[in-house]
Amino acid sequence: MQIDGRFWLTKEGQSFLGAGRIELLEHIDKIGSIHAAAKEMKMSYKAAWERINGMNLLADHPLIERTTGGKGGGGTKLTLYARELIATFHRFNELHRQFIDRFSEAGNDPERLARILSRTFLTTSARNQLPATLLSIEEKGLNGVLTLSLTGSHTIQSVITLKSIRNMGLSVGCDLYAIIKSSDVTIVTTLPKSGEAMNTLKGTISRIESQDETDEITFALDLFTELIALMNPKDTARLSEGMNAYALISPSHIIIGL
């Protein structure tokens, strides 16, 4: 027995977007014809049109637009809004699959599932909680050096005790969270030449806010991942919004959460 589930987006209590409807829209986008897209999916034109009409009635904006004339005699194309919906659906569906895959660890044991759920919805005071995948574990004395893959192409290392690794049941390929206090993140414009081994992440300063005697810096690693750093204003005098910079984080300051 295995936990599984299909992903749907609903609106006003009605089914709005599912895998089949998204596939139909993608075929229309590729072929430029509802009739040809329906044929490709082995459904009638009537069934395809009913699905499209149902989505249009619930959507905030039209999903398709007709084109006339031209060499092919016109056809149908997706609106920009429809393409944005497709991208949003795929992102949510990916996260839903990760969610279900995590629950599959429970197997046939509902009590184990309850423990996984309690970990999934754990809340901490740390501002930075980054989803990651464990790439490798290297033993060094009483500690283990974990190499983690973040969203995109970023990797970081965390140092925790081997006892913690065993107690948490960590293994290569498992999904976890890299938890980092904002006060343990330093933003700089030039890389340090030497000293303690540090995680160095390249990104862009998207926002700087001053609060009392502290500056809060929002640092974008990519479109989906941000870091928050709290720094002394005297250390941020040369930083500005939109600037390319580096986030420095000590491996010993990265806590692992499940």
C-alpha positions, -999 to 999 in steps of 0.1 A, spaced: 0 0 0 13 34 -9 0 70 -2 -9 88 -34 -30 117 -46 -39 137 -76 -35 175 -77 -64 198 -88 -69 235 -85 -105 244 -77 -123 278 -79 -157 287 -64 -161 250 -53 -157 238 -89 -128 219 -106 -107 244 -125 -73 230 -135 -61 194 -135 -34 175 -154 -58 166 -183 -70 202 -188 -34 215 -187 -24 189 -213 -52 200 -235 -41 237 -233 -5 227 -240 -16 208 -271 -36 238 -283 -6 260 -277 16 237 -297 -7 229 -326 -28 261 -328 -61 243 -332 -87 230 -307 -99 203 -332 -64 190 -338 -55 191 -301 -87 171 -293 -77 145 -320 -42 143 -305 -57 135 -271 -82 111 -286 -113 130 -275 -141 146 -294 -141 183 -303 -173 187 -282 -156 173 -251 -125 195 -256 -146 226 -261 -167 218 -230 -134 216 -209 -121 249 -223 -155 266 -218 -156 254 -182 -122 268 -175 -130 301 -192 -161 305 -171 -140 302 -139 -109 321 -151 -103 357 -143 -93 363 -179 -99 345 -213 -76 315 -218 -78 313 -256 -81 337 -285 -91 331 -321 -68 341 -350 -82 347 -385 -67 348 -420 -31 340 -428 -17 311 -447 -33 285 -424 -67 301 -424 -66 311 -388 -68 291 -356 -66 293 -318 -38 304 -295 -34 307 -258 -34 340 -240 -5 352 -219 -27 346 -189 -33 310 -199 5 304 -202 10 319 -167 -17 295 -154 1 265 -169 34 275 -153 17 280 -120 0 247 -122 32 228 -130 50 245 -100 22 236 -76 20 201 -90 57 196 -85 54 207 -48 24 185 -44 43 155 -57 72 162 -33 46 165 -5 31 131 -14 66 115 -19 75 126 16 45 109 31 53 77 12 81 72 38 53 61 62 45 29 42 17 11 60 23 27 93 -2 56 101 17 64 133 48 70 113 28 92 90 16 112 121 53 118 130 61 129 95 32 153 95 44 168 128 78 174 113 64 189 81 45 216 100 72 223 125 76 261 130 108 277 142 118 313 149 146 312 123 139 335 94 156 313 68 142 278 63 154 266 29 142 233 13 172 212 3 182 177 -7 211 158 10 238 151 -16 266 136 5 277 129 41 314 130 50 325 118 84 351 140 102 358 128 138 326 132 158 310 154 132 296 149 97 298 174 68 266 174 49 265 188 14 231 201 5 215 211 -28 192 241 -27 166 252 -53 185 260 -85 222 253 -88 233 264 -52 250 240 -28 259 245 8 276 226 36 264 220 72 284 205 100 264 186 126 274 157 150 273 121 137 250 113 166 225 138 152 228 123 117 220 89 131 191 101 154 175 119 125 179 90 101 196 112 75 207 95 42 218 107 8 189 118 -13 165 127 16 147 160 16 153 183 46 155 220 56 186 241 60 176 264 89 197 296 94 193 325 118 193 358 100 220 371 123 243 343 110 241 356 74 266 382 63 263 400 30 295 413 13 305 427 -21 339 410 -23 349 375 -13 372 370 17 407 358 8 412 334 36 400 323 70 373 299 82 357 278 55 324 295 46 294 288 24 295 315 -3 263 321 -22 261 346 -51 229 366 -55 213 401 -56 203 425 -28 166 430 -35 157 451 -4 174 469 25 152 481 55 166 499 85 151 490 119 165 508 150 202 499 150 199 470 126 196 467 88 174 439 74 187 428 40 166 406 16 191 387 -6 177 368 -36 196 337 -47 171 330 -76 134 335 -84 123 311 -57 149 314 -29 156 344 -6 178 348 24 172 374 52 203 389 69 204 412 100 235 433 101 249 463 118 244 495 97 282 503 98 287 470 79 261 477 52 271 513 43 284 502 9 255 479 1 226 491 -21 194 475 -36 200 458 -69 236 452 -62 252 418 -69 268 404 -38 277 373 -18 260 357 13 285 342 37 273 315 61 294 293 84 287 255 80 284 253 118 256 278 118 233 258 95 208 237 115 191 207 98 154 202 101 131 175 87 
